[in-house]
Amino acid sequence: MGQVNAPNTPSRPAADHVTGGAGPADPGPGDPLAAFAALRTGTGRALLDEVRDVEPAGELAAATRLRRSYPAPLVSAALAQARLRTRAAAKFGAKDATRMFFTPNGVEQSTRASVAAHRAARFKDLGVRSLADLCCGIGGDAIALARAGISVLAVDRDPLTCAVARANAEALGLADLIEVREADVTDVDTSAYDAVFVDPARRSAKRGRIFDPESYSPPLSWAVEAARTAPRAALKIAPGIPHEAVPAEAEAEWISDGGDVKEAVLWFGTDSPASHRATLLPGGASLHSPLATMLPDPGVRPVGRYLYEPDGAVIRAHLVAEVAARVGGGLIDETIAYVTSDELHATPYATAYEITDQLPFGVKKLKALLREREVGVLTVKKRGSAVEPEELRRKVKPQGKNAATVFLTRVAGAPAMLIGHPVA
């Protein structure tokens, strides 16, 4: 996914690029396509192999040395690509990242491989065999879909982005399943495909992150209409989307990976419309509830022996009440998404902590307690508190052989500190 295009051109725009000199081994200045084409020549690939293990601190020395044998613009482009591959390893894994090509926007905005694989598996389970991937970016989702055995039409308006997506399909041996087309997504006929996937641009070069769904490129309203005309569809959106912006018939899924909420997806044509779902990767646990039967907010109760911290996807999906019901608990405050219970229940949807102390907020009181408990490793969590964890850690200066977790929060409306430790 890239930056937002000019008005009335709702597809992914040109990605950031490295420029360089003339010809395939000497890219011309200001020509990103030539720079990218040069990297894919035999000379460019040999240079990419040479710079693969160059550390940031050694880039200047490496560039000076390599410019004796290669054109300077090509060296700059190769070093930039090596940096992008290093960054991309966190999303795509080192094995794929070292073979793929990236743009700065592509690394920043592409779907994490684990999330893309989850979505591809859902499409496959829905019986999808062919799919139109609109606003495909560098091809992260198309790769996952193809690996699931789905034939993909990957569409983007930007020539460089399309070139990168095409190169990635070839590099990973998926070119037979991925057709990359340079076009405006609003002009593409998707009627021949089993499903549509739309990943609108949610960043602008001038404004940064875009929060208004109608300012996406293409706007959410266009994407929803495209989804409604397809047998199956999924729209990738920001996890902070207002719930009132979710179409009534859609299944809204919030996805976290390793405890971090990564994205939300609006599904159309599933067997669970008008519902919310929280999916937790890598384990794949999925908490689901139709809107018509979602539980009301749990009541507030005194802090019990255990505190449950629901996963961020559960909170975004407004399914905290479902977690509270599973652990027989209630809230510590009507505005805080911490659940408390007197009993320990195993659940993948929340992390459990055993609470040993409850105190009114006060740095001196906390410092004295930590000194008494010989706490040297302190984890600070906050919800409903303006105090910054690092600021508190500096003030209490934990020292000792033991570890503890402190929650800066509110209990029944009053600022409080809960001290405890995770339950294995």
Secondary structure, DSSP 8 states (H G I E B T S, - for coil): --B--STT--S----------SSTTS--TT-HHHHHHHHTSHHHHHHHHHHTT--GGGHHHHHHHHTTTS-HHHHHHHHHHHHHHHHHHHHH-HHHHTTS---HHHHHHS--HHHHHHHHHHHHHTT--EEEEES-TTSHHHHHHHHTT-EEEEEES-HHHHHHHHHHHHHTT-TTTEEEEES-GGG---TTSSEEEE--B-EETTTEE---GGGSBS-HHHHHHHHHTSSEEEEEE-TT--GGGS-TT-EEEEEEETTEEEEEEEEESSSS-SEEEEEEETTTEEEEEEGGG------B----SEEEEE-HHHHHTT-HHHHHHHHT-EEEETTEEEEEESS----TTEEEEEEEEEEES-HHHHHHHHHHHTEEEEEEEESS----HHHHHHHH---SSEEEEEEEEEETTEEEEEEEEE--
